[in-house]
């Protein structure tokens, strides 16, 4: 019985972690340009300089 509860708990925790990760990635990639460093018009120098103030 304990192994069933442990398996179910692991499944729930894994689902929460996966969902949180996916939501975070999607939000970071679809955020407003001032909140996301990704741009198709960026040069390599822009990417290297990002966050190095």
N, C-alpha and C positions, 0 to 999 in steps of 0.2 A: 504493500500500500504506500509506503514511504517513497519508493522509487517512482511511482506514478505521480505523486505530488511534486517530487523533485523535477521530473521531466516536464510536467505542466508549467511549473514555475520558471524553469529555464526557457521554455518556449515563449512564455509571456515576456520575460525580461529581454530575450533576444529580439522579439517583435518590437518592443518599445525602443530599444537601441537602434534597430534598423530604421524604424519610422523617423526617429529623431535625426538620424544621419541624413536620410533622404530629404527631409524637409529643410534641414540646414543647407545642404548643397544647392537645392533648387532655389531657396531664398537668396543665397549669396550670388548665384549666377543670374538671377532675374531682378536684382535690386537696382535702384536708381544708379546712374553712372558715377555719382560722387561716393557711393558706398561700395562700388565694385571696380577693381582695377582692370578687369577684362575689357578690352576694346579691340575691334578689328582694325582700327586705325592707329593703334599704338606701335611704336617702334621698340626694338630691344632695349634701347637706352631708357625709354619711358618705363618699361617693366622693371629694369634693374633699379631705377631711381625710386620706384614706388615704395613708400614707407621708410625711406632712409634720410628723412629730415634731420 
